[in-house]
Amino acid sequence: SFEDPLDFQNYLSQSSTGSIETSIPLFSTFALASFTVSGNVKWEDVNGTAHNARSVKVSVFSSTGSILNTGYTDTSGNYSLSFNKNGVSYIGVATYSSSQNISVETASGTVYTYSDGTFYSISSLSSLSVNFELDNISDGGKAFQVHQALHLGYLYYSGHATTTSLLHVEFPSYSTSFSSTSKKIEILHDDANDWDVTLHEYGHFIADELGIISVGGYHYPLQDLTELYGKTYANRLAWSEAWATYFSISLQLVQNASSLNIPNVGDVNYTDTEDWYYNVNLETLATQIDTELYSPSFVQTTFSEASENGIISLLYDIADSSISEAYDILSYGHENLFDFYISQKKNTLSLFINQLYSSVNINSIGKLLEFYHVSSLPSSPSNNSFVGSTSPTLTWVSQGGIGIYQNNSFVIVITDPEGNVLHTSSTLTSNSYLIPYHVWNYIYSQNFDFIQWRVESYQTIAYTTGKYVSSTFSIYLY
């Protein structure tokens, strides 16, 4: 509370700028003990379009600074607060860039407060209507948009896991990041309009809350991070950043965020429009051209277990319902994949994928892994080839990372038409395998119409990652 009402007025009036509309009934003839203040809170996007502010705090206070009642707006941005007005002659109303789970604050830790600082006489009234519209110019106004982005993330997360943590967000800050030490998200002034970026950082917050030990550092989405850090650190960093980006976009799709009609919100593109320009479509990321303004355009040609963009698209293709691409015949579901992430708590692609195998069709996941160069690519005999009684030699392309980080250890698995394993090779270090004669003679004698084979790849530099399965090739027997 404030000792001097003028101090409270000055505090409120300096916190932010914008407009307030009031509507005071003119026909009240006697005072009632119960008094209600109601209204609506809106915030403005980058185009100046107003949107309902959901779940933001609103308080009614007396001229002495005493809080009379506090509540939160509903999904339509509306609020209604009642209190006993006995002994109260003047009231003020304020809204805050906070909710029960998220608090957007200045660098000093002060929640942004929005009010005109006016105290309204209520002696002869029974109700008062006060509407707020937050601008997109002041830090205080933009703080509400940051809050709304994170509230969307909270709604998604809380629908899948129990969370009681109060998330503190510093805005504006000198960087956009999440600190596992302070447990705080920081958002650049220029990122306030970029929900994709804000929700990416929320993805890091969730990983930390789940106990997933992540790493941070400089990362470039189009780069194989082993070039910067070597395998151990690169694999963890690529997974951490890729998951956060995928999470940002997938939660917006599940929440039908496009219906909010906010620029760049709810589509399949990850967009950073402010401090640098980055706009990639997760559905077609494999062929995207980098359009960053500050470096030459570059077409991604190499994916791997340490490639941020590769993992982003891999996760998206595992989950999405679109199976229009020849390599994408898997539709696991975004929410199912998020539940799996929560249950498994893995911090590299290798650990995550190896747990996922038991929940998906091996051929389907293999097609994606080989397309994104994570697993090896079967070569010959080509798929659906015909082979007779002579034992064939199987060949494949290693793929994997760049240089020494290509896949370098392999196991061949041969199955019958039902997927039952007929033969598993010993560990191989070359890219070919002559099926042993006695093995082929046995397989051939079983009179199968066809058999199937796949490559299971590993990368053993620094530590072993894999197995990464390929798609399944068929061999017809004649």
C-alpha positions as CSV (number, residue, x, y, z in Angstrom):
1,S,0.0,0.0,0.0
2,F,1.0,3.7,-0.4
3,E,1.0,6.2,2.5
4,D,0.1,9.0,0.1
5,P,-2.6,8.5,-2.6
6,L,-0.7,10.8,-4.9
7,D,2.3,8.5,-4.8
8,F,0.1,5.6,-5.9
9,Q,-1.5,7.8,-8.6
10,N,2.0,8.8,-9.9
11,Y,3.1,5.2,-9.8
12,L,0.2,4.0,-11.9
13,S,0.2,6.9,-14.4
14,Q,3.9,6.4,-15.1
15,S,3.8,2.6,-15.5
16,S,2.4,2.6,-19.0
17,T,0.5,4.6,-21.6
18,G,-2.7,4.0,-23.4
19,S,-6.4,4.7,-23.1
20,I,-9.1,3.9,-20.6
21,E,-12.8,4.1,-21.3
22,T,-15.3,4.6,-18.4
23,S,-19.0,4.4,-18.2
24,I,-20.7,5.7,-15.0
25,P,-24.5,5.1,-14.5
26,L,-26.3,8.4,-14.1
27,F,-29.5,7.1,-12.5
28,S,-28.3,5.7,-9.2
29,T,-30.1,7.5,-6.3
30,F,-28.8,5.6,-3.2
31,A,-25.7,3.9,-2.1
32,L,-25.5,0.2,-1.9
33,A,-23.0,-1.8,0.4
34,S,-22.0,-4.0,-2.5
35,F,-20.2,-2.4,-5.4
36,T,-19.1,-4.0,-8.7
37,V,-16.4,-2.8,-11.1
38,S,-16.4,-4.6,-14.5
39,G,-14.9,-4.2,-17.9
40,N,-12.7,-5.6,-20.6
41,V,-8.9,-5.6,-21.1
42,K,-7.4,-5.6,-24.6
43,W,-3.8,-5.4,-26.0
44,E,-2.7,-4.3,-29.4
45,D,-0.6,-6.3,-31.8
46,V,2.1,-4.9,-34.2
47,N,-0.6,-3.8,-36.6
48,G,-2.6,-2.0,-33.9
49,T,-5.4,-4.6,-33.9
50,A,-6.9,-5.1,-30.4
51,H,-7.2,-8.5,-28.9
52,N,-8.7,-9.7,-25.6
53,A,-6.2,-10.1,-22.8
54,R,-6.8,-13.5,-21.2
55,S,-6.1,-14.3,-17.6
56,V,-4.4,-11.0,-16.7
57,K,-4.7,-9.6,-13.2
58,V,-7.0,-6.7,-12.4
59,S,-7.3,-4.9,-9.0
60,V,-9.6,-2.3,-7.5
61,F,-8.0,-0.1,-4.8
62,S,-9.1,2.7,-2.6
63,S,-7.7,6.3,-2.6
64,T,-5.4,5.2,0.3
65,G,-3.9,2.4,-1.8
66,S,-5.7,-0.4,-0.1
67,I,-6.6,-3.3,-2.4
68,L,-10.4,-3.9,-2.3
69,N,-10.5,-6.9,-4.6
70,T,-8.4,-8.7,-7.2
71,G,-9.2,-11.1,-10.0
72,Y,-8.3,-12.2,-13.4
73,T,-9.9,-11.7,-16.9
74,D,-11.7,-14.6,-18.6
75,T,-11.1,-15.9,-22.1
76,S,-12.9,-12.9,-23.5
77,G,-10.8,-10.4,-21.6
78,N,-13.7,-9.5,-19.3
79,Y,-13.5,-9.0,-15.5
80,S,-15.9,-8.3,-12.7
81,L,-14.9,-7.4,-9.2
82,S,-17.2,-6.7,-6.3
83,F,-16.5,-5.4,-2.8
84,N,-18.2,-3.7,0.2
85,K,-18.1,0.0,-0.5
86,N,-18.9,1.1,3.0
87,G,-16.3,3.7,4.0
88,V,-15.0,3.9,0.5
89,S,-15.6,7.1,-1.5
90,Y,-13.0,6.9,-4.3
91,I,-11.6,3.9,-6.2
92,G,-9.0,3.3,-8.9
93,V,-8.7,0.3,-11.2
94,A,-5.5,-1.2,-12.6
95,T,-4.5,-4.2,-14.7
96,Y,-1.1,-6.0,-14.5
97,S,1.1,-7.9,-16.9
98,S,0.8,-11.0,-14.7
99,S,-1.4,-13.9,-13.9
100,Q,-1.3,-16.7,-11.3
101,N,1.5,-18.5,-13.2
102,I,3.3,-15.9,-15.3
103,S,4.7,-12.5,-14.3
104,V,6.2,-10.2,-16.9
105,E,8.4,-7.7,-15.1
106,T,10.9,-4.9,-15.6
107,A,14.6,-5.6,-15.0
108,S,14.1,-4.6,-11.4
109,G,11.4,-7.2,-10.9
110,T,8.4,-4.8,-11.0
111,V,5.2,-6.0,-12.7
112,Y,4.0,-3.6,-15.3
113,T,0.8,-1.8,-14.1
114,Y,-1.6,-0.1,-16.4
115,S,-4.0,2.6,-15.2
116,D,-4.8,6.2,-15.8
117,G,-4.2,7.0,-12.1
118,T,-7.8,8.4,-11.8
119,F,-9.8,7.9,-8.7
120,Y,-13.5,7.6,-9.4
121,S,-16.2,8.9,-6.9
122,I,-18.6,6.0,-6.2
123,S,-20.6,7.5,-3.3
124,S,-23.9,7.5,-5.4
125,L,-23.1,4.5,-7.6
126,S,-23.6,0.8,-7.4
127,S,-21.4,-0.1,-10.3
128,L,-18.7,1.2,-12.6
129,S,-17.4,0.0,-16.0
130,V,-13.7,0.5,-16.9
131,N,-12.2,-0.8,-20.1
132,F,-8.5,-1.0,-20.9
133,E,-6.6,-1.1,-24.2
134,L,-2.9,-1.6,-24.0
135,D,-0.8,0.0,-26.7
136,N,2.0,-1.6,-28.8
137,I,4.4,1.2,-28.3
138,S,5.4,1.4,-24.6
139,D,7.3,-1.3,-22.8
140,G,4.3,-1.7,-20.5
141,G,1.9,-2.2,-23.4
142,K,4.2,-4.7,-25.1
143,A,4.7,-6.6,-21.9
144,F,1.0,-7.7,-22.1
145,Q,1.6,-9.3,-25.5
146,V,4.6,-11.2,-24.1
147,H,2.3,-12.4,-21.3
148,Q,-0.4,-13.5,-23.7
149,A,2.1,-15.6,-25.7
150,L,3.3,-17.3,-22.6
151,H,-0.2,-17.8,-21.3
152,L,-1.0,-19.8,-24.5
153,G,2.0,-22.0,-23.8
154,Y,0.9,-22.4,-20.2
155,L,-2.5,-23.5,-21.3
156,Y,-0.9,-26.2,-23.4
157,Y,1.6,-27.4,-20.9
158,S,-0.9,-27.5,-18.0
159,G,-3.1,-29.7,-20.0
160,H,-0.4,-32.4,-20.1
161,A,1.5,-32.0,-16.9
162,T,1.1,-30.4,-13.4
163,T,3.0,-27.2,-13.0
164,T,2.9,-24.9,-9.9
165,S,5.9,-22.7,-10.7
166,L,5.5,-19.0,-11.1
167,L,7.4,-18.0,-14.3
168,H,9.3,-14.7,-14.0
169,V,9.9,-12.9,-17.3
170,E,12.2,-9.9,-17.7
171,F,11.1,-7.5,-20.4
172,P,12.8,-5.8,-22.1
173,S,16.1,-7.4,-21.6
174,Y,19.5,-7.4,-23.4
175,S,18.9,-10.9,-24.8
176,T,16.2,-13.4,-25.5
177,S,17.0,-16.5,-23.4
178,F,16.1,-18.8,-20.6
179,S,18.4,-19.1,-17.6
180,S,18.4,-22.5,-15.8
181,T,20.1,-20.7,-12.9
182,S,17.6,-17.9,-12.3
183,K,14.7,-19.9,-13.8
184,K,13.8,-16.7,-15.6
185,I,13.0,-16.0,-19.3
186,E,14.4,-12.8,-20.8
187,I,12.9,-11.2,-23.9
188,L,14.4,-8.6,-26.1
189,H,12.3,-5.5,-26.7
190,D,12.2,-6.3,-30.5
191,D,11.0,-9.9,-29.8
192,A,7.7,-8.8,-28.1
193,N,5.7,-9.3,-31.3
194,D,7.3,-12.7,-32.1
195,W,5.3,-15.3,-30.3
196,D,7.3,-18.1,-31.9
197,V,10.5,-16.8,-30.3
198,T,8.9,-16.2,-26.9
199,L,7.3,-19.7,-26.9
200,H,10.7,-21.2,-27.9
201,E,12.1,-19.9,-24.7
202,Y,9.1,-21.3,-22.8
203,G,10.0,-24.6,-24.3
204,H,13.4,-24.3,-22.5
205,F,11.6,-23.4,-19.3
206,I,9.5,-26.5,-19.5
207,A,12.5,-28.7,-20.2
208,D,14.2,-27.3,-17.1
209,E,11.0,-27.8,-15.0
210,L,10.9,-31.5,-16.2
211,G,14.4,-32.0,-15.1
212,I,15.8,-32.4,-18.6
213,I,19.4,-31.2,-18.4
214,S,20.0,-29.0,-21.4
215,V,22.9,-26.9,-22.6
216,G,23.0,-23.4,-24.1
217,G,25.4,-21.5,-26.4
218,Y,25.7,-20.0,-29.8
219,H,23.8,-22.0,-32.4
220,Y,23.0,-21.5,-36.1
221,P,20.0,-23.5,-37.3
222,L,21.5,-24.4,-40.7
223,Q,24.7,-25.6,-39.3
224,D,25.9,-29.1,-38.1
225,L,26.9,-28.0,-34.6
226,T,29.7,-30.6,-34.4
227,E,31.7,-28.0,-36.5
228,L,31.6,-25.7,-33.5
229,Y,31.5,-28.0,-30.4
230,G,32.4,-31.5,-31.3
231,K,29.9,-34.3,-30.9
232,T,29.0,-34.5,-27.2
233,Y,28.0,-30.8,-26.7
234,A,26.7,-30.4,-30.2
235,N,24.2,-33.2,-29.9
236,R,22.8,-31.9,-26.7
237,L,22.6,-28.3,-27.9
238,A,21.0,-29.2,-31.3
239,W,18.3,-31.3,-29.5
240,S,17.6,-28.6,-26.9
241,E,17.2,-25.8,-29.5
242,A,15.3,-28.0,-32.0
243,W,12.8,-29.3,-29.5
244,A,12.1,-25.8,-28.2
245,T,11.4,-24.6,-31.8
246,Y,9.2,-27.6,-32.6
247,F,7.4,-27.2,-29.3
248,S,6.7,-23.5,-30.0
249,I,5.0,-24.2,-33.4
250,S,3.2,-27.5,-32.4
251,L,1.5,-26.0,-29.3
252,Q,0.2,-23.1,-31.4
253,L,-1.2,-25.6,-34.0
254,V,-2.9,-27.7,-31.3
255,Q,-4.3,-24.7,-29.6
256,N,-5.7,-23.4,-32.9
257,A,-3.8,-20.2,-32.3
258,S,-4.4,-19.0,-35.9
259,S,-8.0,-18.3,-34.8
260,L,-6.7,-15.4,-32.7
261,N,-5.8,-13.5,-35.9
262,I,-2.4,-12.3,-34.6
263,P,0.4,-11.8,-37.2
264,N,2.6,-14.9,-37.6
265,V,0.8,-16.8,-34.8
266,G,-0.7,-20.3,-35.3
267,D,0.9,-21.1,-38.7
268,V,3.6,-23.8,-39.5
269,N,6.3,-21.2,-39.9
270,Y,8.8,-20.3,-37.3
271,T,9.3,-16.6,-37.6
272,D,11.7,-14.1,-36.0
273,T,10.9,-10.7,-37.6
274,E,12.6,-8.2,-35.3
275,D,16.2,-8.5,-34.3
276,W,17.0,-10.7,-37.3
277,Y,14.8,-12.1,-40.0
278,Y,14.3,-15.9,-39.9
279,N,11.2,-17.5,-41.5
280,V,11.1,-21.2,-42.1
281,N,8.3,-23.6,-42.8
282,L,8.5,-26.7,-40.6
283,E,6.6,-28.7,-43.2
284,T,9.1,-27.9,-46.0
285,L,12.2,-27.1,-44.0
286,A,14.3,-29.6,-45.9
287,T,14.3,-27.4,-48.9
288,Q,14.1,-24.0,-47.2
289,I,16.4,-21.2,-48.1
290,D,17.8,-19.1,-45.3
291,T,16.6,-15.6,-45.7
292,E,18.5,-14.0,-42.8
293,L,19.3,-10.4,-43.8
294,Y,22.8,-10.4,-42.4
295,S,24.4,-13.4,-44.2
296,P,24.3,-14.8,-47.7
297,S,21.4,-17.0,-48.6
298,F,22.2,-20.6,-48.0
299,V,20.4,-23.8,-48.9
300,Q,20.6,-26.5,-46.2
301,T,22.2,-29.6,-47.7
302,T,23.4,-31.5,-44.6
303,F,21.2,-32.8,-41.8
304,S,22.4,-35.0,-38.9
305,E,21.8,-35.8,-35.3
306,A,23.6,-32.5,-34.5
307,S,21.6,-30.4,-37.0
308,E,19.0,-28.1,-35.4
309,N,16.9,-27.6,-38.5
310,G,17.1,-31.3,-39.3
311,I,15.8,-32.3,-35.9
312,I,13.0,-29.6,-36.0
313,S,11.7,-31.0,-39.3
314,L,12.1,-34.6,-38.1
315,L,10.0,-34.0,-35.0
316,Y,7.4,-32.2,-37.0
317,D,7.2,-35.0,-39.6
318,I,6.9,-37.6,-36.9
319,A,3.9,-35.8,-35.4
320,D,2.1,-34.1,-38.2
321,S,-1.0,-35.5,-39.9
322,S,0.2,-34.6,-43.4
323,I,1.7,-37.6,-45.2
324,S,1.9,-36.1,-48.6
325,E,5.7,-36.6,-48.9
326,A,7.0,-40.0,-50.0
327,Y,9.4,-40.1,-47.0
328,D,6.7,-39.1,-44.4
329,I,4.2,-41.8,-43.7
330,L,4.1,-41.4,-40.0
331,S,1.4,-39.4,-38.1
332,Y,2.1,-39.8,-34.4
333,G,0.4,-36.7,-33.3
334,H,1.7,-33.5,-31.7
335,E,0.1,-34.0,-28.3
336,N,1.2,-37.7,-28.2
337,L,4.8,-36.6,-29.0
338,F,4.6,-34.0,-26.2
339,D,3.3,-36.6,-23.7
340,F,6.2,-38.9,-24.8
341,Y,8.7,-36.1,-24.3
342,I,7.3,-35.5,-20.8
343,S,7.4,-39.1,-19.9
344,Q,10.9,-39.9,-21.3
345,K,12.8,-36.7,-20.3
346,K,15.7,-37.3,-22.8
347,N,18.3,-34.7,-23.7
348,T,19.6,-36.0,-27.1
349,L,17.9,-37.1,-30.3
350,S,19.6,-40.6,-30.0
351,L,18.1,-41.2,-26.5
352,F,14.7,-39.9,-27.5
353,I,14.4,-41.9,-30.8
354,N,15.5,-45.1,-29.3
355,Q,12.7,-44.9,-26.8
356,L,10.2,-44.0,-29.5
357,Y,10.9,-47.1,-31.7
358,S,8.5,-49.3,-29.6
359,S,5.7,-46.9,-30.2
360,V,5.9,-46.4,-34.0
361,N,6.2,-48.4,-37.2
362,I,9.9,-49.1,-37.8
363,N,9.8,-48.6,-41.6
364,S,7.9,-45.3,-41.1
365,I,10.4,-43.8,-38.7
366,G,13.3,-45.3,-40.7
367,K,12.1,-43.4,-43.8
368,L,12.3,-40.1,-41.9
369,L,15.6,-40.8,-40.2
370,E,17.3,-41.6,-43.6
371,F,15.7,-38.6,-45.3
372,Y,17.2,-36.3,-42.6
373,H,20.5,-38.1,-42.9
374,V,20.4,-39.4,-39.4
375,S,20.4,-43.1,-40.4
376,S,22.0,-44.9,-43.3
377,L,20.4,-45.1,-46.7
378,P,20.0,-48.7,-48.2
379,S,21.3,-48.8,-51.7
380,S,21.4,-52.2,-53.3
381,P,19.7,-54.5,-54.1
382,S,17.2,-51.8,-54.8
383,N,13.9,-51.9,-53.1
384,N,11.6,-54.6,-54.5
385,S,14.4,-56.3,-56.5
386,F,14.3,-60.0,-57.4
387,V,17.0,-62.3,-56.2
388,G,17.5,-66.0,-56.8
389,S,19.4,-68.6,-55.0
390,T,22.8,-66.8,-55.1
391,S,23.5,-65.0,-51.8
392,P,23.3,-61.2,-52.4
393,T,25.5,-58.4,-51.2
394,L,23.7,-55.6,-49.4
395,T,25.1,-52.1,-49.7
396,W,24.2,-48.7,-48.1
397,V,25.3,-45.1,-47.8
398,S,26.6,-44.2,-44.3
399,Q,25.1,-40.7,-43.9
400,G,25.0,-39.3,-40.4
401,G,27.1,-36.2,-39.5
402,I,29.9,-34.5,-41.4
403,G,33.5,-35.6,-41.6
404,I,34.5,-38.0,-38.8
405,Y,30.9,-37.9,-37.4
406,Q,29.3,-39.9,-40.2
407,N,27.8,-43.2,-39.1
408,N,30.6,-45.7,-38.7
409,S,29.1,-48.9,-37.2
410,F,26.3,-51.0,-38.7
411,V,24.1,-54.0,-38.1
412,I,22.0,-55.6,-40.8
413,V,18.6,-57.0,-39.8
414,I,16.7,-59.4,-42.1
415,T,13.1,-60.3,-41.4
416,D,10.3,-62.3,-42.9
417,P,7.2,-60.7,-44.5
418,E,5.6,-60.4,-41.0
419,G,8.6,-58.6,-39.5
420,N,10.0,-61.6,-37.6
421,V,13.8,-61.5,-37.5
422,L,15.5,-64.2,-39.5
423,H,19.1,-62.9,-39.2
424,T,21.1,-60.2,-37.5
425,S,24.6,-59.6,-38.6
426,S,27.6,-58.9,-36.4
427,T,28.8,-55.3,-36.0
428,L,30.1,-54.0,-39.4
429,T,32.4,-51.2,-40.2
430,S,32.1,-51.2,-44.0
431,N,29.2,-50.3,-46.2
432,S,28.5,-53.7,-47.6
433,Y,27.5,-57.1,-46.3
434,L,27.5,-60.4,-48.2
435,I,24.8,-62.5,-46.6
436,P,26.5,-65.7,-45.4
437,Y,25.8,-68.6,-47.7
438,H,24.3,-70.8,-45.0
439,V,22.0,-68.0,-43.9
440,W,20.8,-67.3,-47.4
441,N,20.3,-71.0,-48.1
442,Y,18.1,-71.3,-45.1
443,I,16.1,-68.1,-46.0
444,Y,15.7,-69.3,-49.6
445,S,14.5,-72.7,-48.5
446,Q,11.6,-71.2,-46.5
447,N,9.8,-70.3,-49.7
448,F,9.0,-66.8,-48.7
449,D,7.6,-64.6,-51.5
450,F,9.9,-61.9,-50.2
451,I,12.1,-60.9,-47.3
452,Q,13.0,-57.5,-45.9
453,W,16.2,-55.9,-44.7
454,R,17.3,-52.7,-43.0
455,V,20.4,-51.1,-41.7
456,E,20.8,-50.1,-38.0
457,S,23.5,-47.4,-37.7
458,Y,25.7,-46.1,-34.9
459,Q,28.2,-43.3,-34.5
460,T,31.0,-44.2,-32.1
461,I,33.2,-41.1,-31.9
462,A,33.4,-39.7,-28.4
463,Y,30.5,-41.9,-27.3
464,T,28.1,-44.2,-29.1
465,T,24.8,-42.8,-30.5
466,G,22.2,-44.8,-32.3
467,K,20.8,-47.1,-33.2
468,Y,19.3,-45.2,-36.1
469,V,17.2,-47.5,-38.2
470,S,16.8,-47.1,-42.0
471,S,13.7,-47.8,-44.0
472,T,13.0,-51.4,-44.9
473,F,13.9,-52.7,-48.4
474,S,12.2,-55.8,-49.8
475,I,13.8,-58.5,-51.8
476,Y,11.5,-60.8,-53.8
477,L,12.7,-64.4,-54.2
478,Y,12.5,-66.4,-57.4
